[in-house]
Amino acid sequence: MRTTFAASGVRGSSRSGEIGGDARIALFLDVDGTLLDLAERPDEVIVPPGLVTSLAAAQAKTDGALALISGRVIADLDRLFQPLRFAASGVHGAELRLDPAGEAFVAPGAAPLPPTLWSALTDVLADLPGTFAENKRYSFAVHYREAPAVGDTLRARLARLVETSPELGVSMLEAHCAFELKTRQFDKGRAVAELLTEARFKGRAPVFIGDDDTDEAGIAAANASGGCGYSVGRRRPGARAIFASPNAVRRWLAAFAADGKSA
C-alpha cells in the first residue's frame, strides 16, 4: 500500500503524489494562499463553505497529526476555523501550540522586535499610499496589494532598513504583495521539526503545503524528515509537485478527508 496525494490541479511527475511504503502521514498546512485565497487585507479573507468540515475530517483521519503552519498569530487561526482547534505554528514559527487542547507559547529563541524598528518601518511607509504594516510582535508584515506599482521601491527601502540594523539579525522574506521582517531565530521549518517530536506526529511522514518564500523552510523540513513538500501556484525549491491554486488544495483536502482509509 502507498499513501497517495494525486489530485486534480496538481502538476508534477506521475509519482509526485506518493509517500513510500505503508507510511502514515502528518499534514502541515499553510493558510493564506494555500488553504485560503488571498484578499486585499488579511482580515478580509473568506473561509469557503466546506473547508472547516474537510479540516475536521482530515484531523480525525490522521489521528490529530494535522497542524496549521501560518504567518498569522495562532489566536487568529482559531477565529478563522472555529470551533476547530489544531496543533499550530503562528508568526512563521515564533508561536507554537503542540496540542490542540493546550496553550500557545513562544518558541525558543523568538523575541519581540524592538519598537524602534516598528517606528522606522512606519516612517518608510509614510509616503507610500496603499501600503500598510502589521505588528505581530515577532515579525512585521508589510502589505502593498492595494498599490502593486510600489513593490520595487518598497523592497529597496526595506532592504536598506534591514541593513542599517545588523545587530538585530533581521531578515526579509517576500510573499505575495507583501514582505515579512523577522529574526533568523525561528522559521516554519523549525516549527515543523518541533511538532514532529510530539507523540501524535512522531514516526509519521510529514507532508507540507505552502505557497511563498516563507514556506520554503517548511518544505525543506518535510523533505529532510522523510516526507515531501508541495507548493501552490509555482514550484518552490524542494517542492515535489505544484497545486495550481488554493482551490486545488481544498479539492485535494476534501478528497483526502473523504477517503475512509486511515493515514
KEGU-252802 format. One record per atom (N, C-alpha, C, O): x, y, z. Coordinates in steps of 0.001 Angstrom, whole numbers, padded with zeros to 6 digits, always signed. Layout:
BEGIN
XYZ;...
END
This chain:
BEGIN
+000847-001209+000000;+000000+000000+000000;+000877+001252+000000;+001916+001296+000659;+000444+002270-000749;+001147+003542-000739;+000169+004638-000372;-001000+004594-000757;+000649+005621+000374;-000178+006781+000684;-000066+007753-000470;+001033+008215-000774;-001180+008079-001126;-001126+008858-002356;-001732+010240-002190;-002628+010448-001372;-001228+011183-002981;-001679+012560-002893;-002109+013091-004255;-002251+014302-004422;-002320+012211-005229;-002736+012671-006541;-004087+013368-006434;-004993+012879-005758;-004218+014513-007104;-005483+015249-007076;-005557+016164-008273;-004530+016550-008833;-006749+016510-008662;-006950+017460-009741;-006295+018790-009381;-006435+019284-008263;-005575+019361-010352;-004941+020655-010090;-003516+020546-009604;-002898+021569-009311;-002957+019325-009504;-001584+019144-009066;-000708+018863-010277;-001023+017982-011077;+000389+019599-010421;+001300+019402-011533;+002602+018816-011001;+003148+019296-010008;+003093+017775-011668;+004343+017150-011258;+004475+015818-011965;+003686+015508-012857;+005462+015026-011580;+005647+013735-012218;+004530+012785-011813;+003780+013060-010876;+004422+011656-012530;+003350+010698-012252;+003462+010103-010871;+002470+009623-010323;+004654+010124-010294;+004855+009564-008963;+004956+010655-007904;+005292+010378-006752;+004662+011907-008298;+004897+013023-007390;+003953+013020-006206;+004202+013718-005223;+002877+012254-006274;+001919+012288-005187;+001989+011087-004280;+000967+010715-003703;+003140+010458-004121;+003210+009270-003290;+004251+009387-002196;+005319+009971-002385;+003917+008818-001043;+004873+008588+000035;+005057+007089+000112;+004084+006335+000078;+006306+006654+000216;+006589+005239+000066;+006057+004334+001161;+005787+004764+002282;+005915+003062+000799;+005588+002005+001743;+004241+002196+002411;+003284+002654+001787;+004176+001841+003687;+002943+001946+004460;+002975+003164+005372;+002348+003170+006432;+003698+004182+004962;+003888+005353+005814;+002567+006008+006177;+001703+006215+005325;+002427+006329+007447;+001343+007201+007886;+001852+008629+007760;+003053+008880+007862;+000945+009552+007542;+001385+010907+007263;+000965+011880+008358;+000041+011627+009132;+001674+012993+008392;+001310+014149+009196;+001165+015318+008233;+002028+015527+007381;+000096+016074+008355;-000171+017188+007457;+000223+018508+008105;-000152+018790+009243;+000980+019310+007373;+001373+020648+007801;+000929+021621+006706;+001460+021605+005596;-000045+022461+007033;-000707+023281+006030;-000545+024766+006309;-000931+025253+007372;+000030+025484+005348;-000015+026938+005381;-001469+027370+005181;-002297+026576+004732;-001778+028613+005508;-003171+029074+005452;-003389+030048+004295;-004021+029680+003304;-002889+031266+004391;-003142+032278+003363;-002391+031945+002079;-001170+031787+002087;-003120+031841+000991;-002508+031490-000280;-002403+030000-000498;-002015+029561-001580;-002742+029205+000517;-002694+027742+000418;-004076+027159+000675;-004670+026565-000225;-004595+027315+001876;-005970+026896+002166;-006976+027977+001782;-008089+027678+001348;-006575+029226+001945;-007473+030354+001685;-006953+031193+000533;-005746+031380+000383;-007874+031700-000285;-007500+032660-001313;-007080+033967-000652;-007651+034373+000360;-006084+034617-001231;-005606+035883-000695;-006652+036973-000881;-007441+036941-001826;-006646+037930+000026;-007548+039074-000050;-006730+040356-000024;-005523+040326+000218;-007389+041479-000273;-006694+042762-000247;-006020+043000+001100;-004901+043507+001169;-006725+042623+002175;-006194+042749+003523;-006397+041426+004269;-007360+040710+003994;-005514+041095+005200;-005619+039806+005889;-006954+039575+006595;-007409+038436+006698;-007587+040646+007084;-008850+040465+007797;-010046+040339+006855;-011185+040251+007312;-009796+040328+005531;-010876+040211+004564;-010939+038828+003912;-011745+038612+003007;-010107+037897+004357;-010142+036562+003756;-011469+035883+004073;-012124+036192+005068;-011848+034957+003209;-013096+034210+003365;-012763+032734+003518;-011993+032179+002733;-013342+032106+004524;-013213+030659+004702;-014339+030012+003898;-015504+030133+004275;-014016+029325+002795;-015066+028800+001920;-015921+027732+002610;-015443+027032+003502;-017177+027612+002198;-018039+026551+002741;-017400+025185+002533;-016876+024893+001457;-017445+024373+003540;-016922+023015+003444;-015499+022856+003916;-015083+021738+004219;-014721+023945+003994;-013318+023793+004380;-013180+023342+005824;-012370+022463+006119;-013949+023922+006723;-013862+023514+008133;-014222+022041+008278;-013592+021322+009054;-015237+021583+007534;-015617+020169+007571;-014486+019281+007073;-014202+018240+007665;-013834+019695+005975;-012715+018915+005436;-011552+018862+006415;-010930+017815+006593;-011258+019995+007050;-010162+020022+008017;-010461+019129+009214;-009580+018417+009695;-011687+019165+009690;-012056+018321+010828;-011916+016846+010469;-011425+016052+011271;-012348+016481+009266;-012251+015085+008849;-010799+014668+008645;-010428+013545+008986;-009973+015558+008094;-008553+015241+007904;-007839+015130+009240;-006960+014286+009412;-008215+015978+010184;-007628+015897+011519;-007961+014550+012165;-007100+013928+012787;-009199+014107+012016;-009592+012812+012580;-008900+011662+011854;-008454+010705+012486;-008812+011755+010540;-008217+010685+009744;-006748+010470+010098;-006260+009340+010076;-006045+011552+010424;-004623+011447+010766;-004407+011304+012276;-003286+011458+012759;-005471+011011+013017;-005377+010886+014482;-004791+012143+015118;-004012+012069+016068;-005175+013286+014583;-004732+014552+015157;-003418+015074+014636;-002954+016125+015079;-002795+014357+013689;-001493+014777+013162;-001682+015755+012005;-001239+015508+010883;-002339+016851+012298;-002556+017932+011336;-002253+019241+012057;-002781+019503+013137;-001408+020051+011454;-001043+021334+012061;-001143+022436+011027;-000833+022232+009853;-001573+023596+011466;-001557+024795+010634;-000249+025526+010882;+000116+025785+012029;+000458+025859+009809;+001775+026495+009895;+001661+027830+009161;+001763+027882+007936;+001450+028901+009912;+000994+030142+009316;+001839+031346+009726;+002576+031307+010711;+001710+032408+008945;+002266+033693+009357;+001349+034436+010300;+001767+035400+010942;+000108+034004+010392;-000846+034626+011313;-000546+034209+012751;+000122+033203+012990;-001050+034996+013704;-000962+034580+015097;-001943+033429+015308;-002946+033330+014602;-001659+032565+016270;-002487+031386+016491;-003909+031767+016878;-004856+031088+016484;-004073+032840+017643;-005414+033275+018022;-006257+033592+016787;-007465+033357+016785;-005633+034116+015751;-006341+034424+014512;-006753+033139+013795;-007838+033073+013217;-005898+032124+013830;-006245+030833+013230;-007465+030234+013927;-008358+029697+013272;-007501+030326+015246;-008647+029802+015996;-009927+030532+015597;-010987+029917+015476;-009825+031841+015394;-011009+032621+014995;-011485+032205+013607;-012685+032040+013387;-010562+032037+012677;-010939+031704+011310;-011620+030342+011214;-012588+030185+010470;-011125+029366+011955;-011580+027989+011778;-012421+027474+012946;-012605+026267+013104;-012927+028396+013759;-013752+027964+014883;-014935+027118+014378;-015467+027386+013301;-015342+026111+015143;-014935+025800+016520;-013707+024883+016604;-013374+024404+017688;-013032+024636+015480;-011886+023735+015494;-010672+024388+016140;-010510+025608+016102;-009830+023560+016728;-008501+023957+017194;-007519+022908+016705;-007806+021711+016699;-006358+023384+016298;-005339+022496+015754;-004016+022714+016467;-003780+023774+017046;-003158+021707+016422;-001751+021992+016673;-001354+023049+015653;-001823+023017+014515;-000500+023980+016043;-000266+025113+015143;+001072+025781+015405;+001655+025686+016485;+001529+026462+014363;+002640+027396+014465;+002149+028726+013927;+001568+028781+012843;+002375+029794+014671;+001975+031123+014240;+003179+032027+014063;+004266+031738+014563;+002978+033117+013354;+004011+034126+013098;+005297+033451+012584;+006398+033722+013063;+005115+032567+011595;+006261+031940+010907;+007171+031142+011848;+008379+031052+011627;+006583+030573+012888;+007362+029739+013797;+007646+030351+015144;+008199+029676+016013;+007286+031620+015357;+007542+032266+016651;+006589+031764+017726;+006946+031714+018903;+005380+031392+017326;+004406+030830+018271;+004213+029354+017959;+004245+028946+016799;+004012+028556+019005;+003760+027126+018838;+002624+026688+019749;+002480+027174+020870;+001825+025762+019244;+000871+025042+020092;+000970+023579+019685;+000531+023193+018602;+001541+022783+020548;+001830+021397+020219;+000617+020491+020357;+000524+019460+019692;-000307+020880+021220;-001520+020098+021480;-002716+020991+021192;-002781+022099+021723;-003672+020548+020366;-004833+021392+020077;-005568+021870+021323;-006167+022946+021323;-005521+021075+022373;-006205+021451+023614;-005322+022296+024524;-005781+022783+025557;-004067+022471+024149;-003133+023196+025002;-003073+024674+024682;-003860+025195+023892;-002119+025337+025317;-001939+026770+025129;-000777+027047+024181;+000178+026274+024105;-000872+028138+023478;+000236+028574+022623;+001359+029132+023489;+001114+029690+024558;+002595+028977+023013;+003744+029519+023734;+004749+030052+022728;+004670+029758+021535;+005687+030831+023218;+006700+031430+022354;+007811+030410+022110;+008316+029792+023048;+008177+030244+020863;+009213+029282+020513;+010562+029714+021072;+010834+030910+021174;+011409+028754+021436;+012741+029101+021935;+013495+029976+020941;+013531+029686+019746;+014094+031048+021447;+014869+031944+020598;+014083+033081+019997;+014670+034041+019500;+012743+032995+020031;+011936+034078+019463;+011804+035210+020477;+011512+034973+021649;+012016+036413+020027;+011894+037590+020888;+011193+038685+020105;+011360+038771+018888;+010412+039522+020772;+009723+040604+020066;+010705+041536+019376;+011788+041810+019893;+010319+042016+018209;+011119+043018+017525;+010992+044349+018270;+009939+044630+018844;+012023+045155+018271;+012018+046373+019086;+011091+047455+018534;+010903+047555+017322;+010511+048264+019424;+009654+049377+018981;+010371+050349+018050;+009737+050967+017194;+011679+050489+018208;+012414+051406+017331;+012353+050959+015877;+012293+051792+014973;+012369+049647+015646;+012283+049141+014275;+010885+049390+013714;+010737+049733+012541;+009869+049219+014541;+008499+049486+014104;+008341+050963+013735;+007724+051297+012724;+008895+051824+014552;+008817+053256+014273;+009506+053601+012953;+008986+054383+012158;+010682+053011+012730;+011405+053255+011482;+010621+052714+010291;+010621+053313+009216;+009955+051582+010487;+009164+050987+009418;+007988+051884+009039;+007725+052083+007853;+007291+052418+010010;+006162+053291+009710;+006629+054556+008976;+005902+055088+008137;+007825+055032+009287;+008379+056171+008550;+008624+055806+007082;+008395+056621+006188;+009088+054588+006843;+009349+054119+005484;+008064+054133+004650;+008096+054426+003455;+006944+053817+005285;+005685+053689+004554;+004902+054996+004456;+003882+055055+003770;+005363+056027+005126;+004579+057255+005269;+004181+057881+003938;+003084+058427+003818;+005053+057810+002938;+004741+058441+001659;+004413+057423+000570;+004558+057708-000619;+003969+056234+000983;+003598+055184+000028;+002130+054798+000254;+001858+053797+000917;+001199+055562-000274;-000226+055254-000101;-000546+053854-000617;+000016+053399-001613;-001461+053182+000081;-001846+051827-000308;-001022+050754+000359;-001306+049567+000196;+000004+051148+001117;+000787+050177+001891;+000373+050250+003354;-000094+051286+003827;+000548+049153+004058;+000313+049151+005497;+001101+048013+006115;+001499+047074+005425;+001325+048098+007416;+002128+047099+008125;+001332+046493+009269;+000508+047161+009895;+001590+045216+009533;+001027+044503+010678;+002140+044284+011700;+003212+043784+011357;+001891+044651+012932;+002844+044384+014006;+002409+043111+014712;+001459+043114+015494;+003119+042016+014425;+002816+040719+015040;+003822+040387+016141;+004046+039220+016463;+004412+041412+016703;+005396+041345+017787;+006693+040681+017340;+007761+041281+017469;+006629+039479+016828;+007831+038731+016464;+008184+038908+014989;+009269+038528+014549;+007271+039481+014244;+007544+039836+012857;+006679+041030+012478;+005637+041285+013081;+007137+041749+011471;+006365+042856+010908;+006062+042498+009453;+006974+042257+008662;+004782+042465+009112;+004375+042177+007735;+003999+043482+007052;+003218+044269+007587;+004551+043708+005881;+004304+044935+005113;+003558+044542+003842;+004057+043754+003039;+002366+045094+003667;+001499+044728+002544;+001410+045869+001535;+001375+047044+001902;+001375+045496+000245;+001216+046512-000793;+000297+046027-001916;+000419+046480-003054;-000612+045120-001605;-001533+044584-002613;-002404+045682-003219;-002812+045590-004377;-002685+046720-002432;-003515+047812-002931;-002702+048825-003751;-003262+049754-004333;-001392+048638-003788;-000528+049548-004556;+000634+048752-005148;+001788+048993-004794;+000343+047807-006045;+001393+046911-006549;+002536+047618-007259;+003637+047074-007337;+002300+048825-007782;+003350+049534-008507;+004506+049950-007608;+005593+050238-008108;+004300+049990-006293;+005372+050448-005396;+006253+049296-004922;+007135+049494-004087;+006022+048104-005444;+006741+046930-004944;+008247+047066-004962;+008906+046776-003963;+008801+047501-006076;+010260+047616-006179;+010806+048681-005232;+011834+048481-004585;+010113+049810-005157;+010537+050872-004236;+010492+050388-002803;+011415+050634-002026;+009419+049700-002453;+009265+049207-001095;+010323+048171-000760;+010875+048182+000340;+010609+047283-001690;+011634+046261-001472;+012983+046914-001180;+013689+046511-000256;+013329+047910-001962;+014622+048580-001776;+014679+049309-000442;+015703+049268+000241;+013599+049971-000063;+013591+050692+001215;+013692+049736+002396;+014418+050000+003354;+012967+048632+002327;+013014+047674+003433;+014390+047016+003521;+014889+046759+004617;+014999+046744+002374;+016349+046167+002387;+017325+047118+003072;+018177+046680+003844;+017207+048410+002795;+018080+049388+003461;+017797+049428+004961;+018723+049540+005764;+016535+049338+005337;+016180+049349+006751;+016806+048163+007477;+017338+048310+008577;+016740+046991+006859;+017349+045793+007456;+018863+045957+007557;+019467+045576+008560;+019465+046518+006530;+020928+046679+006513;+021416+047655+007582;+022545+047539+008059;+020578+048605+007955;+021001+049592+008949;+020877+049077+010384;+021291+049756+011324;+020303+047867+010558;+020160+047299+011907;+020719+045881+011950;+020005+044951+012326;+021989+045700+011571;+022542+044340+011521;+022572+043648+012872;+022542+042420+012948;+022632+044445+013950;+022694+043842+015283;+021419+043086+015648;+021435+042248+016549;+020321+043372+014960;+019051+042707+015260;+018941+041342+014585;+018118+040517+014983;+019762+041100+013569;+019688+039826+012851;+018378+039640+012115;+017869+038523+012018;+017826+040735+011591;+016534+040674+010915;+016733+040300+009448;+017648+040790+008787;+015864+039431+008956;+015869+039079+007543;+014539+039495+006926;+013553+039704+007633;+014521+039611+005621;+013311+039989+004903;+012916+038858+003967;+013714+038429+003134;+011690+038377+004103;+011142+037346+003229;+010046+037956+002374;+009331+038857+002813;+009918+037458+001151;+008931+038009+000231;+007756+037057+000101;+007941+035852-000067;+006548+037599+000179;+005323+036850-000033;+004571+037488-001197;+005154+038257-001961;+003285+037178-001341;+002507+037736-002433;+002093+039163-002084;+001241+039377-001222;+002702+040138-002763;+002438+041558-002496;+002631+041880-001017;+001870+042650-000432;+003647+041287-000430;+003947+041529+000982;+005401+041177+001249;+006010+040380+000535;+005937+041786+002286;+007268+041458+002790;+007153+041190+004282;+006354+041819+004977;+007947+040262+004764;+007925+039920+006179;+009311+040178+006766;+010310+039668+006260;+009365+040967+007827;+010610+041203+008547;+010592+040379+009823;+009668+040500+010628;+011602+039544+010012;+011674+038686+011190;+013126+038368+011474;+013990+038519+010610;+013384+037925+012694;+014742+037492+013012;+014952+036065+012515;+013999+035370+012165;+016205+035643+012490;+016547+034335+011927;+016444+033210+012954;+016752+032061+012637;+016018+033518+014168;+015996+032511+015233;+014827+031536+015123;+014791+030542+015848;+013884+031795+014245;+012737+030897+014097;+012273+030930+012646;+012479+031917+011939;+011649+029847+012212;+011040+029785+010889;+010087+028595+010855;+009984+027848+011828;+009402+028424+009749;+008404+027356+009662;+009042+025971+009672;+008428+025008+010131;+010271+025866+009167;+010950+024574+009197;+011238+024111+010610;+011063+022936+010931;+011682+025031+011457;+011946+024659+012857;+010647+024305+013563;+010627+023429+014428;+009563+024981+013198;+008273+024652+013788;+007847+023234+013411;+007369+022483+014262;+008017+022865+012139;+007690+021505+011707;+008538+020491+012468;+008018+019484+012949;+009836+020748+012582;+010725+019824+013296;+010305+019656+014747;+010347+018545+015275;+009899+020747+015404;+009452+020666+016795;+008172+019849+016911;+008050+019016+017808;+007228+020075+016023;+005971+019328+016066;+006199+017836+015821;+005487+017003+016382;+007176+017495+014995;+007448+016082+014697;+008000+015319+015892;+008077+014091+015851;+008386+016017+016950;+008841+015324+018164;+007665+014948+019068;+007834+014175+020011;+006484+015482+018789;+005309+015186+019608;+004712+013839+019240;+004810+013391+018097;+004088+013195+020230;+003602+011828+020058;+002659+011685+018865;+002759+010714+018115;+001744+012638+018680;+000757+012476+017606;+001377+012596+016220;+000805+012110+015245;+002552+013245+016119;+003225+013421+014839;+004414+012472+014660;+004831+012195+013535;+004944+011986+015757;+006193+011221+015723;+006041+009954+014891;+005043+009242+014996;+007051+009684+014060;+007061+008475+013252;+006236+008570+011980;+006161+007605+011219;+005622+009706+011741;+004831+009889+010529;+005638+010623+009463;+006578+011355+009772;+005260+010417+008217;+005911+011113+007107;+005244+012474+006933;+004051+012535+006637;+005989+013565+007109;+005379+014887+007025;+005091+015320+005586;+005917+015136+004691;+003927+015887+005386;+003545+016480+004103;+003264+017957+004365;+002352+018300+005118;+004049+018822+003743;+003917+020262+003946;+003424+020890+002650;+003924+020570+001571;+002436+021790+002755;+001931+022507+001586;+001974+024006+001881;+001401+024462+002870;+002651+024771+001024;+002752+026216+001207;+002928+026914-000119;+003155+026275-001147;+002822+028245-000093;+002754+028961-001363;+003827+030015-001615;+003970+030454-002756;+004592+030445-000602;+005521+031542-000874;+006869+031321-000194;+007130+030254+000363;+007728+032356-000248;+009088+032239+000287;+009092+031792+001748;+009961+031029+002169;+008119+032271+002513;+008100+031956+003944;+007855+030472+004203;+008083+029992+005313;+007386+029735+003175;+007079+028309+003337;+008219+027398+002905;+008150+026186+003106;+009270+027966+002313;+010332+027113+001790;+011063+026346+002887;+011515+025223+002665;+011181+026952+004075;+011813+026233+005192;+010953+025051+005622;+011487+024019+006028;+009635+025184+005541;+008743+024066+005878;+008850+022943+004877;+008852+021772+005258;+008941+023280+003593;+009128+022255+002561;+010433+021505+002802;+010474+020278+002719;+011495+022243+003100;+012795+021608+003343;+012749+020691+004556;+013331+019606+004536;+012060+021116+005616;+011974+020303+006826;+011199+019019+006568;+011574+017960+007072;+010120+019098+005789;+009355+017892+005465;+010208+016919+004660;+010211+015719+004935;+010929+017433+003669;+011794+016563+002860;+012873+015905+003710;+013171+014722+003542;+013464+016687+004632;+014561+016178+005458;+014095+015108+006438;+014901+014323+006937;+012793+015078+006713;+012263+014124+007689;+011554+012949+007030;+010752+012267+007668;+011846+012713+005766;+011307+011544+005091;+009948+011751+004464;+009315+010790+004028;+009489+012989+004411;+008206+013278+003789;+008400+014051+002505;+009368+013828+001779;+007476+014963+002220;+007589+015745+000996;+006861+017067+001151;+005955+017211+001971;+007281+018024+000342;+006666+019334+000330;+006027+019620-001012;+006509+019173-002053;+004951+020360-000978;+004247+020790-002187;+004123+022305-002156;+004004+022901-001085;+004151+022924-003323;+003943+024357-003394;+002652+024659-004139;+002078+023800-004808;+002213+025901-004005;+000962+026341-004617;+001268+027491-005569;+001938+028453-005194;+000784+027393-006783;+000941+028473-007752;+002163+028354-008629;+002061+028501-009847;+003323+028092-008042;+004549+027863-008806;+005488+026988-007988;+005336+026845-006775;+006454+026410-008676;+007355+025488-007994;+008299+026249-007063;+008876+027270-007435;+008437+025737-005872;+009380+026256-004887;+010527+025264-004737;+010346+024080-005020;+011707+025715-004298;+012825+024790-004119;+012429+023607-003239;+011909+023783-002137;+012679+022415-003739;+012397+021198-002982;+010987+020682-003114;+010703+019573-002663;+010085+021445-003716;+008690+021002-003836;+008591+019832-004805;+009169+019867-005891;+007858+018797-004410;+007727+017615-005254;+006751+017857-006397;+006919+017304-007484;+005751+018665-006164;+004771+018982-007200;+004077+020274-006810;+004323+020833-005742;+003198+020742-007703;+002587+022054-007532;+001072+021939-007580;+000524+021328-008497;+000397+022519-006608;-001041+022728-006698;-001265+024015-007477;-000578+025011-007253;-002226+023994-008391;-002449+025156-009241;-002957+026361-008461;-002681+027499-008841;-003688+026136-007385;-004347+027234-006673;-004813+026743-005311;-004831+025537-005065;-005196+027668-004411;-005790+027231-003144;-007036+026371-003353;-007296+025457-002570;-007795+026653-004388;-008969+025833-004655;-008579+024391-004939;-009277+023465-004524;-007460+024191-005648;-006969+022835-005900;-006559+022159-004595;-006792+020963-004420;-005952+022909-003677;-005600+022347-002372;-006864+021935-001628;-006916+020857-001037;-007874+022783-001656;-009121+022468-000950;-009798+021232-001544;-010337+020404-000810;-009769+021110-002877;-010363+019924-003505;-009612+018666-003101;-010215+017630-002818;-008265+018771-003078;-007483+017611-002652;-007783+017259-001194;-007950+016086-000860;-007851+018268-000329;-008100+018018+001087;-009456+017361+001286;-009585+016446+002100;-010473+017814+000552;-011800+017221+000663;-011777+015751+000237;-012400+014904+000877;-011045+015450-000862;-010954+014069-001326;-010176+013209-000340;-010560+012076-000050;-009076+013760+000173;-008277+013052+001173;-009110+012744+002414;-009071+011627+002928;-009863+013732+002894;-010657+013551+004098;-011788+012567+003903;-012179+011862+004833;-012329+012521+002653;-013465+011653+002385;-013056+010188+002243;-013891+009297+002400;-011788+009932+001948;-011283+008571+001838;-011273+007949+003230;-010618+008460+004138;-011989+006862+003392;-012144+006293+004734;-010900+005637+005316;-010868+005327+006506;-009866+005419+004489;-008662+004755+005000;-007907+005661+005952;-007856+006875+005757;-007321+005068+006985;-006517+005859+007913;-005255+006297+007212;-004811+005668+006251;-004674+007395+007705;-003463+007923+007047;-002466+008378+008092;-001384+008854+007747;
END
